[in-house]
Amino acid sequence: MKRIILTGGGSAGHVTPNIALLPRLEELNYDVHYIGSYEGIEKDLIESFGIPYHGISSGKLRRYFSLKNFTDPFRVLRGMGEAKKLLEVLKPDIVFSKGGFVTVPVVHAAKRLKIPVIIHESDMTPGLANKLALSAATKVCCNFPETLELLPKEKAVLTGSPIRQELLSGDPVKARSFLGFRSKNPVILVAGGSLGSVAINNTIRAVLPKLLENYQVVHLCGKDKLDPNLKDLAGYAQFEYLKEELKDVFALTDIVISRAGANAICELLSLRKPNLLIPLPSKASRGDQLLNARSFEKQGFSMVLEEETLTDELLLETVNHLYENRKQYTDNMKSSDQQNSIDTIVDLIEEITN
Ligand SMILES: CC(=O)N[C@H]1[C@@H](OP(=O)(O)OP(=O)(O)OC[C@H]2O[C@@H](n3ccc(=O)[nH]c3=O)[C@H](O)[C@@H]2O)O[C@H](CO)[C@@H](O)[C@@H]1O
């Protein structure tokens, strides 16, 4: 039996693609283990799958001042020791890394122990963790054709992003009863990225009375971002994060308002959900969501509004326009040649471990 270690964490975008690979890896009888941080979102998301989870110490890349920036180097050093020890004991045939800071010590320890490593980059330009991991990687998978040029030729493979297949088989009737939605009004799903977005939450809540005149709204608002004043509002349901219920909610959803995280938008494309993207501004990130959003807009899959120029009126107008023209967007998405990423990646894993 071949053993694989999956790693990735920090935000759900670095974990859900690993989850998407699980059914196929289990079909092929892989013994799957996971390495993540002691308390990151990955621990919570992975534990319900019954896979052995191994925690290591991890730092975090902060774009703001924090005292933790001074203690993090020690945590990273400890993480390196822990990762090496784990790999020596587990002796995996391969490591698959979805990125995020916690993966850096894991892939470097693997290289030292001559264990092959595949890393996957979801965004158009490689994130810092993956840049640091590049030299240790046997192969680097990417999601956008544009990324190929930024990677070493002999390592780069265009695979797309693995999408959890169960998302495609939700039940709208279950969602309606779970959400307590009674009217026949169309449903808008609002998702501010896996950690939520204060800017999107505030904007949506400001226009909520107007939105609820014509729509019902499911709001994924992120940890600690529920608004208790809106708890009993008819036609509005808010959640910090949805796990297994997400597929049913997607099945009931007519249109989506979302951040432009790479996995989120690839899921919307697979599900053919007309969507309005409000990308994370470049001042708060390295600007990849803007690139993601503009690429999807150009292909006719998405409408895009930028956070800096967003007003209540513009949001309402755009939502109505999107809903009225939803068929056009769905048709455009049907003609996309999004590939079967799970098979491509698992074939690569098989090729390297055989
Ligand atoms: C703030 C930030 O740095 N964002 C980055 C982060 O986003 P983030 O972690 O938000 O990642 P994505 O938007 O790519 O993916 C979010 C994932 O969480 C899932 N989900 C979300 C909410 C929920 O309630 N339930 C649920 O299952 C989505 O279905 C999706 O699979 O990683 C992405 C992939 O590298 C980047 O493109 C984003 O720029």
The ligand as an ORCA input file, in Angstrom:
! r2SCAN-3c Opt
* xyz 0 1
  C      -7.760     36.341      1.864
  C      -6.920     35.415      1.078
  O      -5.700     35.355      1.226
  N      -7.555     34.675      0.159
  C      -6.873     33.662     -0.622
  C      -7.313     32.299     -0.132
  O      -8.730     32.360     -0.195
  P      -9.745     31.327      0.452
  O      -9.142     30.511      1.516
  O     -10.990     32.090      0.715
  O      -9.857     30.316     -0.763
  P     -10.816     30.080     -1.988
  O     -11.784     31.156     -2.195
  O      -9.899     29.733     -3.107
  O     -11.535     28.744     -1.493
  C     -12.408     28.738     -0.423
  C     -12.853     27.330     -0.222
  O     -13.621     27.264      0.980
  C     -14.855     26.642      0.701
  N     -15.882     27.146      1.626
  C     -16.003     28.484      1.864
  C     -16.981     28.943      2.752
  C     -17.816     27.991      3.381
  O     -18.695     28.305      4.186
  N     -17.652     26.669      3.100
  C     -16.699     26.218      2.233
  O     -16.567     25.009      2.027
  C     -15.150     26.995     -0.744
  O     -16.126     26.112     -1.258
  C     -13.751     26.858     -1.356
  O     -13.463     25.508     -1.649
  O      -6.750     31.269     -0.943
  C      -7.059     31.340     -2.361
  C      -6.367     30.179     -3.052
  O      -4.991     30.217     -2.862
  C      -6.641     32.699     -2.920
  O      -7.074     32.785     -4.272
  C      -7.263     33.811     -2.100
  O      -6.821     35.075     -2.591
*
